[in-house]
Amino acid sequence: MIYHVIPAVVVLGLVVIGQIIKRKRIATYNKRAEFTVDFNNKFFDFANDAFTARRMNSEKYNAVIKDVDKIQEELGMDGVINGFVDPLKGIQGSNYQLFMNIMPEIRTALSNVGYSVMDERINQLMGLCEDALKRHIGNLDRAIEHEKKGLWNPITCMGEGIRWIVGLPVDVLQWAGLYNDGRSRRIKASFIFKTISNLIVFIGLVSSIVTIVLGWDEFLEIIKNCIGRK
């Protein structure tokens, strides 16, 4: 009986670990979405006020500028334009970071009243910024829904638990200071790591189900027989 209980306990532990991971991920997505929405409100409140009064409110400006680097990092590729045509200079740029560039553009535009070409560029940039923020919020909302769908699925939770164990050596090296956070993420996102991780998850799921049904001794006997036939 004990040989059926132990595998069941191990599987249950993996499922619990996986659900904890999913809950933490959902909380992180919610926090990121809340920050993005908050920045969206502050940014457009500042911009609308600035172009209505044709001057900058220092308090609103400071509330926005202190989070510009953070929002650009949060948006990632959602906040980067691959090809941007500058109507003022007539040139095309690539990998244009929206929020790193629009704040100095707003300052310049406010100091050049009546410059229609500059106003055109600002309007274009404002539209791109609005699209980027809304698109990113939508991506985060979809990620949250995706995680919630698998929250009570024992198979997906168990898979998350196994992936966590597979990635634990990389995390340990990061905690020890041998890897930085960026390198750790790159390793886990690599094709080789994902392939190995998914293979281990598949083997783990199949072996866990078989072990619970047959028991550990019977499972080992099947493995020995398969090896013996070769």
VOVEXVEX-551523 format. One record per residue: residue number from 1; residue in three letters; x, y, z of N, C-alpha, C in turn. Coordinates in Angstrom, 1 decimal. Each point is the difference from the previous one (the first is absolute). Layout:
VOVEXVEX-551523
{r NUM "ALA" {X Y Z} {X Y Z} {X Y Z}}
...
end
This chain:
VOVEXVEX-551523
{r 1 "MET" {0.8 -1.2 0.0} {-0.8 1.2 0.0} {0.9 1.3 0.0}}
{r 2 "ILE" {1.1 -0.1 0.8} {0.8 1.2 0.1} {0.6 0.4 -1.3}}
{r 3 "TYR" {0.2 -1.0 -1.0} {0.6 0.3 -1.2} {-1.0 0.7 -1.0}}
{r 4 "HIS" {-1.2 0.0 0.4} {-1.0 0.7 -0.8} {-0.2 1.4 0.6}}
{r 5 "VAL" {0.2 0.1 1.4} {-0.2 1.3 0.7} {1.1 1.0 -0.3}}
{r 6 "ILE" {1.3 -0.5 0.0} {1.1 0.9 -0.2} {0.0 0.7 -1.3}}
{r 7 "PRO" {-0.2 -0.7 -1.1} {-0.1 0.7 -1.3} {-1.2 1.0 0.0}}
{r 8 "ALA" {-1.1 -0.3 0.6} {-1.2 0.9 0.1} {0.4 1.3 0.8}}
{r 9 "VAL" {0.7 -0.2 1.1} {0.5 1.1 0.8} {0.9 0.9 -0.8}}
{r 10 "VAL" {0.9 -0.6 -0.8} {1.0 0.8 -0.8} {-0.8 0.8 -1.1}}
{r 11 "VAL" {-0.9 -0.7 -0.7} {-0.8 0.7 -1.0} {-0.8 1.1 0.6}}
{r 12 "LEU" {-0.6 -0.2 1.2} {-0.8 1.0 0.7} {0.9 1.2 0.3}}
{r 13 "GLY" {1.2 -0.3 0.5} {1.0 1.1 0.3} {0.3 0.8 -1.2}}
{r 14 "LEU" {0.2 -0.7 -1.2} {0.3 0.8 -1.2} {-1.2 0.8 -0.5}}
{r 15 "VAL" {-1.2 -0.5 0.2} {-1.2 0.8 -0.4} {-0.1 1.2 0.9}}
{r 16 "VAL" {0.3 -0.1 1.3} {-0.1 1.1 0.9} {1.1 1.1 -0.3}}
{r 17 "ILE" {1.2 -0.5 -0.3} {1.1 0.9 -0.4} {-0.5 0.8 -1.3}}
{r 18 "GLY" {-0.5 -0.8 -1.0} {-0.4 0.6 -1.2} {-1.1 1.1 0.2}}
{r 19 "GLN" {-1.0 -0.3 0.9} {-1.0 0.9 0.2} {0.5 1.3 0.7}}
{r 20 "ILE" {0.9 -0.2 0.9} {0.7 1.2 0.7} {0.7 0.8 -1.1}}
{r 21 "ILE" {0.7 -0.6 -0.9} {0.7 0.7 -1.1} {-1.0 0.8 -0.8}}
{r 22 "LYS" {-1.1 -0.7 -0.4} {-1.0 0.7 -0.8} {-0.6 1.2 0.7}}
{r 23 "ARG" {-0.3 -0.2 1.3} {-0.6 1.1 0.8} {1.0 1.2 0.1}}
{r 24 "LYS" {1.2 -0.3 0.2} {1.0 1.1 0.1} {0.1 0.7 -1.4}}
{r 25 "ARG" {0.0 -0.8 -1.1} {0.0 0.6 -1.3} {-1.2 0.9 -0.3}}
{r 26 "ILE" {-1.1 -0.4 0.4} {-1.3 0.8 -0.1} {0.2 1.3 0.8}}
{r 27 "ALA" {0.5 -0.1 1.2} {0.2 1.2 0.8} {1.0 0.9 -0.6}}
{r 28 "THR" {1.0 -0.5 -0.6} {1.0 0.8 -0.7} {-0.6 0.7 -1.2}}
{r 29 "TYR" {-0.8 -0.7 -0.8} {-0.7 0.5 -1.2} {-0.9 1.1 0.4}}
{r 30 "ASN" {-0.8 -0.2 1.1} {-0.9 1.0 0.5} {0.7 1.3 0.5}}
{r 31 "LYS" {1.1 -0.2 0.6} {0.8 1.2 0.5} {0.6 0.7 -1.2}}
{r 32 "ARG" {0.4 -0.7 -1.1} {0.5 0.7 -1.2} {-1.1 0.7 -0.7}}
{r 33 "ALA" {-1.2 -0.6 -0.1} {-1.1 0.6 -0.7} {-0.4 1.3 0.8}}
{r 34 "GLU" {0.0 -0.1 1.3} {-0.4 1.1 0.9} {0.9 1.2 -0.2}}
{r 35 "PHE" {1.3 -0.3 -0.1} {1.0 1.0 -0.2} {-0.2 0.7 -1.4}}
{r 36 "THR" {-0.2 -0.9 -1.0} {-0.2 0.5 -1.4} {-1.2 0.9 -0.1}}
{r 37 "VAL" {-1.1 -0.4 0.6} {-1.2 0.8 0.0} {0.2 1.4 0.7}}
{r 38 "ASP" {0.7 -0.1 1.1} {0.2 1.2 0.8} {0.9 1.0 -0.8}}
{r 39 "PHE" {1.0 -0.6 -0.6} {0.9 0.9 -0.8} {-0.8 0.6 -1.2}}
{r 40 "ASN" {-0.8 -0.8 -0.6} {-0.8 0.5 -1.2} {-0.9 1.2 0.5}}
{r 41 "ASN" {-0.6 -0.1 1.1} {-0.8 1.1 0.6} {0.8 1.2 0.3}}
{r 42 "LYS" {1.2 -0.2 0.6} {0.8 1.1 0.4} {0.6 0.7 -1.3}}
{r 43 "PHE" {0.4 -0.8 -0.9} {0.7 0.5 -1.2} {-1.0 0.9 -0.8}}
{r 44 "PHE" {-1.2 -0.5 -0.3} {-0.9 0.8 -0.8} {-0.6 1.1 0.7}}
{r 45 "ASP" {-0.1 -0.1 1.3} {-0.4 1.2 0.8} {1.0 1.1 -0.1}}
{r 46 "PHE" {1.3 -0.4 0.1} {1.0 1.0 -0.2} {0.1 0.6 -1.4}}
{r 47 "ALA" {-0.1 -0.9 -1.0} {0.1 0.5 -1.4} {-1.2 0.9 -0.4}}
{r 48 "ASN" {-1.2 -0.4 0.4} {-1.2 0.8 -0.3} {0.0 1.3 0.7}}
{r 49 "ASP" {0.5 0.0 1.2} {0.1 1.3 0.7} {1.1 0.9 -0.6}}
{r 50 "ALA" {1.1 -0.6 -0.4} {1.1 0.7 -0.5} {-0.4 0.7 -1.3}}
{r 51 "PHE" {-0.7 -0.7 -0.9} {-0.3 0.6 -1.3} {-1.2 0.9 0.0}}
{r 52 "THR" {-0.8 -0.2 1.1} {-1.2 0.9 0.2} {0.5 1.4 0.5}}
{r 53 "ALA" {0.9 -0.1 1.0} {0.5 1.3 0.6} {1.3 0.5 -0.7}}
{r 54 "ARG" {0.6 -0.8 -0.9} {1.2 0.3 -0.7} {1.2 0.2 0.9}}
{r 55 "ARG" {-0.1 -0.7 1.1} {1.1 0.1 1.0} {0.0 -1.3 0.8}}
{r 56 "MET" {1.1 -0.4 0.6} {0.0 -1.2 0.8} {-0.3 0.2 1.5}}
{r 57 "ASN" {-0.8 -0.8 0.5} {-0.2 0.0 1.5} {1.1 -0.9 0.6}}
{r 58 "SER" {0.8 0.7 0.8} {1.2 -0.7 0.5} {-0.3 -1.3 0.8}}
{r 59 "GLU" {-1.1 0.1 0.8} {-0.4 -1.1 0.8} {-0.4 -1.2 -0.8}}
{r 60 "LYS" {-0.8 0.3 -1.0} {-0.4 -1.1 -0.9} {1.1 -0.6 -0.9}}
{r 61 "TYR" {0.9 1.0 -0.4} {1.2 -0.4 -0.7} {0.9 -1.0 0.8}}
{r 62 "ASN" {0.2 0.4 1.2} {0.9 -0.8 0.9} {-0.6 -1.4 0.3}}
{r 63 "ALA" {-1.4 0.0 0.1} {-0.7 -1.3 0.2} {0.2 -1.0 -1.2}}
{r 64 "VAL" {0.1 0.6 -1.2} {0.2 -0.8 -1.2} {1.5 -0.4 -0.2}}
{r 65 "ILE" {0.8 1.0 0.1} {1.4 -0.2 -0.5} {0.8 -1.0 0.9}}
{r 66 "LYS" {-0.4 -0.1 1.3} {0.7 -0.9 0.9} {-0.3 -1.5 -0.4}}
{r 67 "ASP" {-1.1 -0.2 -0.7} {-0.3 -1.4 -0.4} {0.2 -0.3 -1.5}}
{r 68 "VAL" {0.6 0.9 -0.7} {0.2 -0.2 -1.4} {0.9 -1.2 -0.3}}
{r 69 "ASP" {1.1 -0.1 0.7} {0.9 -1.1 -0.3} {-0.7 -1.3 0.4}}
{r 70 "LYS" {-0.8 0.0 1.1} {-0.7 -1.2 0.4} {-1.0 -0.4 -1.0}}
{r 71 "ILE" {-0.8 0.9 -0.5} {-1.1 -0.3 -1.0} {0.6 -0.5 -1.3}}
{r 72 "GLN" {1.2 0.6 -0.4} {0.6 -0.5 -1.2} {0.5 -1.4 0.1}}
{r 73 "GLU" {0.5 -0.3 1.2} {0.5 -1.4 0.3} {-1.2 -0.9 0.0}}
{r 74 "GLU" {-1.1 0.4 0.7} {-1.2 -0.8 0.1} {-0.6 -0.3 -1.4}}
{r 75 "LEU" {-0.1 1.0 -0.8} {-0.6 -0.2 -1.3} {0.8 -1.0 -0.9}}
{r 76 "GLY" {1.4 0.1 0.1} {0.8 -0.9 -0.8} {-0.2 0.4 -1.5}}
{r 77 "MET" {-0.2 -1.0 -0.8} {-0.2 0.2 -1.4} {-1.3 0.7 -0.3}}
{r 78 "ASP" {-1.0 -0.1 0.9} {-1.2 0.8 -0.2} {0.2 1.5 -0.1}}
{r 79 "GLY" {1.1 0.4 0.6} {0.3 1.5 0.1} {1.1 0.4 -1.0}}
{r 80 "VAL" {0.3 -0.9 -1.0} {1.0 0.3 -1.0} {-0.6 0.0 -1.3}}
{r 81 "ILE" {0.3 1.0 -0.8} {-0.5 0.0 -1.4} {1.2 -0.3 -0.9}}
{r 82 "ASN" {-0.2 -1.1 -0.8} {1.0 -0.4 -0.9} {0.4 1.0 -1.1}}
{r 83 "GLY" {-1.1 0.6 -0.6} {0.3 1.0 -1.0} {-0.9 1.3 0.3}}
{r 84 "PHE" {0.7 1.1 0.3} {-0.7 1.3 0.3} {0.5 1.1 -0.9}}
{r 85 "VAL" {-1.0 0.6 -0.8} {0.4 1.1 -0.9} {-0.2 1.3 0.8}}
{r 86 "ASP" {1.0 0.8 0.1} {0.0 1.3 0.6} {-0.5 1.0 -1.0}}
{r 87 "PRO" {-1.2 0.5 0.2} {-0.5 1.0 -1.0} {0.8 1.4 0.1}}
{r 88 "LEU" {0.7 0.2 1.1} {0.7 1.3 0.2} {1.3 -0.1 -0.8}}
{r 89 "LYS" {0.7 -1.1 0.1} {1.4 -0.1 -0.6} {-0.1 -0.8 -1.3}}
{r 90 "GLY" {-1.1 -0.6 -0.2} {-0.1 -0.8 -1.3} {0.8 -1.2 0.0}}
{r 91 "ILE" {0.4 -0.6 1.1} {0.8 -1.2 0.1} {-0.7 -1.1 0.7}}
{r 92 "GLN" {0.4 -1.2 -0.3} {-0.6 -1.2 0.6} {0.9 -0.6 1.0}}
{r 93 "GLY" {-0.5 -0.3 1.2} {0.8 -0.6 1.1} {-0.5 -1.5 0.2}}
{r 94 "SER" {0.9 -0.7 0.7} {-0.4 -1.4 0.3} {0.2 -0.2 1.5}}
{r 95 "ASN" {-0.7 -1.0 0.6} {0.1 -0.3 1.4} {-0.2 1.3 0.9}}
{r 96 "TYR" {-1.0 0.7 -0.3} {-0.3 1.3 0.6} {-0.8 -0.2 1.3}}
{r 97 "GLN" {0.7 0.3 1.1} {-0.7 -0.2 1.3} {-0.9 1.2 0.3}}
{r 98 "LEU" {-1.3 -0.3 0.1} {-1.0 1.1 0.0} {0.2 0.9 1.2}}
{r 99 "PHE" {-0.1 -0.6 1.2} {0.0 0.9 1.2} {1.3 0.6 0.4}}
{r 100 "MET" {1.1 -0.6 -0.5} {1.3 0.6 0.3} {0.2 1.2 -0.9}}
{r 101 "ASN" {-0.8 0.1 -1.1} {0.1 1.2 -0.9} {-1.1 1.0 0.1}}
{r 102 "ILE" {-1.2 -0.4 0.4} {-1.1 0.9 -0.1} {0.1 1.1 1.1}}
{r 103 "MET" {0.6 -0.2 1.1} {0.1 1.0 1.1} {0.8 1.2 -0.5}}
{r 104 "PRO" {1.2 -0.2 -0.5} {0.8 1.2 -0.5} {-0.7 0.6 -1.2}}
{r 105 "GLU" {-0.7 -0.8 -0.8} {-0.8 0.6 -1.1} {-1.1 0.9 0.4}}
{r 106 "ILE" {-0.7 -0.4 1.1} {-1.0 0.9 0.6} {0.6 1.3 0.5}}
{r 107 "ARG" {1.1 -0.1 0.6} {0.6 1.3 0.5} {0.4 0.9 -1.2}}
{r 108 "THR" {0.5 -0.6 -1.0} {0.4 0.8 -1.2} {-1.2 0.6 -0.7}}
{r 109 "ALA" {-1.1 -0.8 -0.1} {-1.2 0.5 -0.6} {-0.6 1.1 0.7}}
{r 110 "LEU" {0.0 0.0 1.4} {-0.6 1.1 0.8} {0.8 1.3 -0.1}}
{r 111 "SER" {1.3 -0.2 -0.4} {0.8 1.2 -0.1} {0.0 0.6 -1.4}}
{r 112 "ASN" {-0.7 -0.7 -0.9} {-0.1 0.5 -1.4} {-1.5 0.1 -0.4}}
{r 113 "VAL" {-0.6 0.9 0.6} {-1.5 0.2 -0.2} {-0.2 0.4 -1.5}}
{r 114 "GLY" {-1.1 -0.7 -0.6} {-0.4 0.3 -1.3} {0.8 -0.7 -1.1}}
{r 115 "TYR" {0.9 -0.9 0.4} {0.8 -0.8 -1.0} {-0.8 -1.2 -0.4}}
{r 116 "SER" {-0.7 0.1 -1.1} {-1.0 -1.0 -0.3} {0.6 -1.4 -0.3}}
{r 117 "VAL" {1.2 0.0 -0.6} {0.7 -1.3 -0.3} {0.3 -0.7 1.3}}
{r 118 "MET" {0.5 0.7 1.0} {0.3 -0.6 1.3} {-1.2 -0.5 0.7}}
{r 119 "ASP" {-1.1 0.8 -0.1} {-1.3 -0.5 0.5} {-0.4 -1.3 -0.6}}
{r 120 "GLU" {0.2 -0.1 -1.3} {-0.4 -1.2 -0.8} {0.8 -1.2 0.6}}
{r 121 "ARG" {1.3 0.2 0.2} {0.8 -1.1 0.5} {-0.4 -0.4 1.4}}
{r 122 "ILE" {-0.4 1.0 0.9} {-0.4 -0.3 1.3} {-1.3 -0.8 0.0}}
{r 123 "ASN" {-1.0 0.4 -0.9} {-1.2 -0.7 -0.1} {0.2 -1.4 -0.5}}
{r 124 "GLN" {0.9 -0.2 -0.9} {0.3 -1.3 -0.4} {0.6 -0.9 1.1}}
{r 125 "LEU" {0.9 0.6 0.7} {0.7 -0.7 1.1} {-1.1 -0.3 1.2}}
{r 126 "MET" {-0.8 0.9 0.2} {-1.0 -0.2 1.1} {-1.0 -1.2 -0.4}}
{r 127 "GLY" {-0.3 0.0 -1.3} {-0.9 -1.2 -0.4} {0.8 -1.3 0.1}}
{r 128 "LEU" {1.3 0.0 -0.3} {0.7 -1.2 0.1} {0.2 -0.4 1.4}}
{r 129 "CYS" {0.2 0.9 0.9} {0.1 -0.3 1.5} {-1.3 -0.6 0.5}}
{r 130 "GLU" {-1.1 0.6 -0.4} {-1.3 -0.5 0.5} {-0.2 -1.4 -0.5}}
{r 131 "ASP" {0.3 -0.3 -1.3} {-0.1 -1.3 -0.5} {0.8 -1.0 0.7}}
{r 132 "ALA" {1.3 0.4 0.3} {0.9 -0.9 0.7} {-0.5 -0.3 1.4}}
{r 133 "LEU" {-0.4 0.9 0.7} {-0.5 -0.2 1.4} {-1.3 -0.9 0.0}}
{r 134 "LYS" {-0.9 0.3 -0.9} {-1.2 -0.8 -0.1} {0.3 -1.5 -0.4}}
{r 135 "ARG" {0.9 -0.1 -1.0} {0.4 -1.3 -0.5} {0.6 -0.8 1.1}}
{r 136 "HIS" {0.9 0.6 0.8} {0.7 -0.7 1.1} {-1.0 -0.4 1.1}}
{r 137 "ILE" {-0.9 0.9 0.3} {-1.0 -0.3 1.1} {-0.8 -1.2 -0.5}}
{r 138 "GLY" {-0.4 -0.1 -1.3} {-0.7 -1.1 -0.6} {0.8 -1.3 0.1}}
{r 139 "ASN" {1.3 0.1 -0.3} {0.8 -1.2 0.1} {0.1 -0.5 1.4}}
{r 140 "LEU" {0.1 0.9 1.0} {0.1 -0.4 1.4} {-1.4 -0.6 0.4}}
{r 141 "ASP" {-1.1 0.5 -0.4} {-1.3 -0.5 0.4} {-0.2 -1.4 -0.6}}
{r 142 "ARG" {0.5 -0.3 -1.2} {-0.1 -1.3 -0.6} {0.9 -1.0 0.7}}
{r 143 "ALA" {1.2 0.5 0.4} {0.9 -0.9 0.8} {-0.6 -0.4 1.3}}
{r 144 "ILE" {-0.7 0.9 0.7} {-0.7 -0.3 1.2} {-1.1 -1.0 -0.2}}
{r 145 "GLU" {-0.8 0.2 -1.0} {-1.0 -1.0 -0.3} {0.5 -1.3 -0.3}}
{r 146 "HIS" {1.1 -0.1 -0.8} {0.6 -1.3 -0.3} {0.5 -0.7 1.2}}
{r 147 "GLU" {0.6 0.7 1.0} {0.5 -0.6 1.2} {-1.2 -0.5 0.9}}
{r 148 "LYS" {-1.1 0.8 0.0} {-1.1 -0.3 0.8} {-0.7 -1.3 -0.5}}
{r 149 "LYS" {0.0 -0.2 -1.4} {-0.6 -1.2 -0.5} {0.7 -1.3 0.4}}
{r 150 "GLY" {1.3 0.1 0.2} {0.7 -1.2 0.4} {0.2 -0.1 1.5}}
{r 151 "LEU" {-0.6 0.9 0.8} {0.3 0.1 1.4} {-0.5 -1.3 0.8}}
{r 152 "TRP" {-1.1 -0.5 -0.5} {-0.6 -1.2 0.7} {0.1 -1.3 -0.9}}
{r 153 "ASN" {0.9 0.1 -1.0} {0.3 -1.2 -0.8} {1.2 -0.7 0.6}}
{r 154 "PRO" {-0.1 -1.2 0.6} {1.1 -0.6 0.7} {1.1 -0.4 -1.0}}
{r 155 "ILE" {-0.3 -0.2 -1.3} {1.1 -0.4 -0.9} {0.9 1.2 -0.3}}
{r 156 "THR" {-0.6 1.2 -0.3} {0.8 1.1 -0.3} {0.7 0.5 1.3}}
{r 157 "CYS" {-0.6 -0.1 1.1} {0.7 0.4 1.3} {1.2 -1.0 0.3}}
{r 158 "MET" {-0.2 -1.2 -0.3} {1.1 -1.0 0.2} {1.1 0.3 -0.9}}
{r 159 "GLY" {-0.4 0.4 -1.3} {1.1 0.3 -1.0} {0.8 1.2 0.5}}
{r 160 "GLU" {-0.7 1.0 0.6} {0.7 1.2 0.5} {0.9 -0.4 1.1}}
{r 161 "GLY" {-0.4 -0.9 0.9} {0.8 -0.5 1.1} {1.3 -0.7 -0.5}}
{r 162 "ILE" {-0.2 -0.8 -1.0} {1.2 -0.7 -0.6} {0.9 1.0 -0.6}}
{r 163 "ARG" {-0.5 1.0 -0.8} {0.8 1.0 -0.6} {0.8 0.8 1.1}}
{r 164 "TRP" {-0.7 0.2 1.1} {0.7 0.8 1.1} {1.2 -0.8 0.5}}
{r 165 "ILE" {-0.2 -1.3 0.1} {1.1 -0.9 0.5} {1.1 0.0 -1.0}}
{r 166 "VAL" {-0.3 -0.1 -1.3} {1.0 -0.1 -1.1} {0.8 1.3 0.0}}
{r 167 "GLY" {-0.7 1.2 0.2} {0.7 1.3 0.0} {0.7 0.3 1.3}}
{r 168 "LEU" {-0.2 -0.8 1.0} {0.6 0.3 1.3} {1.5 0.2 0.0}}
{r 169 "PRO" {0.8 -0.9 -0.7} {1.4 0.2 0.0} {0.4 1.4 -0.6}}
{r 170 "VAL" {-0.7 0.5 -1.0} {0.3 1.3 -0.5} {-0.3 1.1 1.0}}
{r 171 "ASP" {-1.1 -0.2 0.7} {-0.4 1.0 1.1} {1.0 0.0 1.1}}
{r 172 "VAL" {0.5 -1.2 0.4} {1.1 -0.1 1.0} {1.2 0.7 -0.4}}
{r 173 "LEU" {0.4 -0.1 -1.2} {1.2 0.7 -0.5} {-0.2 1.5 0.0}}
{r 174 "GLN" {-1.2 0.4 -0.3} {-0.4 1.4 0.0} {0.1 0.5 1.5}}
{r 175 "TRP" {-0.6 -0.7 0.9} {0.0 0.4 1.4} {1.4 0.1 0.5}}
{r 176 "ALA" {0.9 -0.9 -0.5} {1.4 0.0 0.5} {0.8 1.1 -0.6}}
{r 177 "GLY" {-0.6 0.7 -1.0} {0.7 1.2 -0.6} {0.8 -0.4 -1.2}}
{r 178 "LEU" {-0.1 -1.2 -0.5} {0.8 -0.4 -1.2} {-0.7 0.4 -1.2}}
{r 179 "TYR" {-1.3 0.1 0.0} {-0.8 0.5 -1.1} {-0.8 1.2 0.4}}
{r 180 "ASN" {-0.2 1.0 -0.9} {-0.9 1.1 0.3} {-1.4 -0.4 -0.4}}
{r 181 "ASP" {-0.9 0.8 0.3} {-1.4 -0.3 -0.3} {-0.3 -0.1 -1.5}}
{r 182 "GLY" {0.7 0.9 -0.8} {-0.2 0.0 -1.4} {0.5 -1.3 -0.7}}
{r 183 "ARG" {1.2 -0.4 0.5} {0.5 -1.2 -0.6} {-0.8 -1.3 0.4}}
{r 184 "SER" {-0.5 0.0 1.2} {-0.9 -1.0 0.5} {-1.2 -0.1 -0.9}}
{r 185 "ARG" {-0.6 1.1 -0.3} {-1.2 0.0 -0.8} {0.3 -0.4 -1.5}}
{r 186 "ARG" {1.2 0.4 -0.5} {0.3 -0.5 -1.3} {0.2 -1.5 -0.1}}
{r 187 "ILE" {0.6 -0.5 1.0} {0.3 -1.5 0.0} {-1.4 -0.7 0.0}}
{r 188 "LYS" {-0.9 0.4 0.9} {-1.3 -0.6 0.1} {-0.9 0.2 -1.3}}
{r 189 "ALA" {0.3 1.1 -0.7} {-0.7 0.2 -1.2} {0.6 -0.6 -1.3}}
{r 190 "SER" {1.2 -0.6 0.2} {0.6 -0.6 -1.2} {-0.7 -1.2 -0.5}}
{r 191 "PHE" {0.2 -0.3 -1.2} {-0.7 -1.2 -0.7} {0.5 -1.3 0.7}}
{r 192 "ILE" {1.3 -0.1 0.2} {0.5 -1.3 0.6} {-0.6 -0.2 1.4}}
{r 193 "PHE" {-0.1 1.0 0.8} {-0.5 -0.1 1.4} {-1.5 -0.4 -0.1}}
{r 194 "LYS" {-0.7 0.7 -0.9} {-1.5 -0.3 -0.1} {-0.2 -1.4 -0.5}}
{r 195 "THR" {0.8 -0.4 -0.9} {-0.2 -1.4 -0.6} {0.3 -1.0 1.1}}
{r 196 "ILE" {1.1 0.1 0.8} {0.3 -0.9 1.0} {-1.1 0.0 1.1}}
{r 197 "SER" {-0.4 1.2 0.4} {-1.0 0.2 1.0} {-1.3 -0.7 -0.4}}
{r 198 "ASN" {-0.5 0.3 -1.2} {-1.2 -0.6 -0.5} {0.1 -1.6 0.0}}
{r 199 "LEU" {1.1 -0.5 -0.4} {0.2 -1.4 -0.1} {-0.1 -0.6 1.4}}
{r 200 "ILE" {0.7 0.6 1.0} {-0.1 -0.4 1.4} {-1.4 0.0 0.5}}
{r 201 "VAL" {-0.7 1.1 -0.3} {-1.4 0.1 0.4} {-0.8 -1.1 -0.5}}
{r 202 "PHE" {0.1 -0.3 -1.3} {-0.7 -1.1 -0.6} {0.3 -1.4 0.7}}
{r 203 "ILE" {1.3 -0.2 0.1} {0.4 -1.3 0.7} {-0.5 0.0 1.4}}
{r 204 "GLY" {0.1 1.1 0.7} {-0.5 0.1 1.4} {-1.5 -0.3 0.1}}
{r 205 "LEU" {-0.8 0.6 -0.9} {-1.4 -0.2 0.1} {-0.4 -1.4 -0.3}}
{r 206 "VAL" {0.6 -0.6 -1.0} {-0.3 -1.4 -0.3} {0.4 -1.0 1.1}}
{r 207 "SER" {1.3 0.2 0.5} {0.5 -0.9 1.0} {-0.8 0.2 1.3}}
{r 208 "SER" {-0.4 1.2 0.3} {-0.8 0.2 1.3} {-1.3 -0.7 -0.1}}
{r 209 "ILE" {-0.7 0.1 -1.1} {-1.3 -0.6 -0.1} {0.1 -1.5 0.0}}
{r 210 "VAL" {1.0 -0.6 -0.7} {0.2 -1.4 0.0} {0.4 -0.5 1.4}}
{r 211 "THR" {0.9 0.7 0.7} {0.5 -0.4 1.3} {-1.2 0.0 1.0}}
{r 212 "ILE" {-0.9 1.0 -0.1} {-1.1 0.0 1.0} {-1.0 -1.1 -0.3}}
{r 213 "VAL" {-0.2 -0.4 -1.3} {-0.9 -1.0 -0.3} {0.6 -1.4 0.3}}
{r 214 "LEU" {1.3 -0.2 -0.3} {0.6 -1.4 0.1} {0.7 -0.2 1.3}}
{r 215 "GLY" {0.6 1.1 0.5} {0.9 -0.1 1.2} {1.4 0.0 -0.5}}
{r 216 "TRP" {0.9 0.4 0.9} {1.4 0.2 -0.3} {0.7 -1.3 -0.5}}
{r 217 "ASP" {-0.2 -1.1 0.7} {0.6 -1.3 -0.3} {-0.4 -0.4 -1.4}}
{r 218 "GLU" {-1.3 0.0 -0.3} {-0.5 -0.4 -1.3} {0.5 0.9 -1.1}}
{r 219 "PHE" {0.1 1.3 0.3} {0.6 0.9 -1.0} {1.4 -0.3 -0.3}}
{r 220 "LEU" {0.8 -0.3 1.0} {1.4 -0.3 -0.2} {0.2 -1.3 -0.8}}
{r 221 "GLU" {-0.9 -0.9 0.3} {0.0 -1.3 -0.7} {-0.3 0.2 -1.5}}
{r 222 "ILE" {-0.9 0.9 -0.4} {-0.3 0.3 -1.4} {1.2 0.6 -0.6}}
{r 223 "ILE" {0.7 0.9 0.7} {1.2 0.7 -0.6} {1.1 -1.1 -0.2}}
{r 224 "LYS" {0.2 -0.9 0.9} {1.0 -1.1 -0.1} {-0.3 -0.9 -1.2}}
{r 225 "ASN" {-1.3 -0.3 -0.2} {-0.4 -0.8 -1.1} {0.2 0.6 -1.3}}
{r 226 "CYS" {-0.3 1.3 -0.1} {0.2 0.8 -1.2} {1.5 0.0 -0.4}}
{r 227 "ILE" {0.9 0.3 1.1} {1.4 0.0 -0.3} {0.5 -1.4 -0.3}}
{r 228 "GLY" {-0.5 -1.0 0.6} {0.4 -1.4 -0.2} {-0.2 -0.4 -1.4}}
{r 229 "ARG" {-1.1 0.5 -0.6} {-0.4 -0.4 -1.4} {1.0 0.5 -1.0}}
{r 230 "LYS" {0.6 1.1 0.3} {1.0 0.6 -0.9} {1.3 -0.7 0.0}}
end
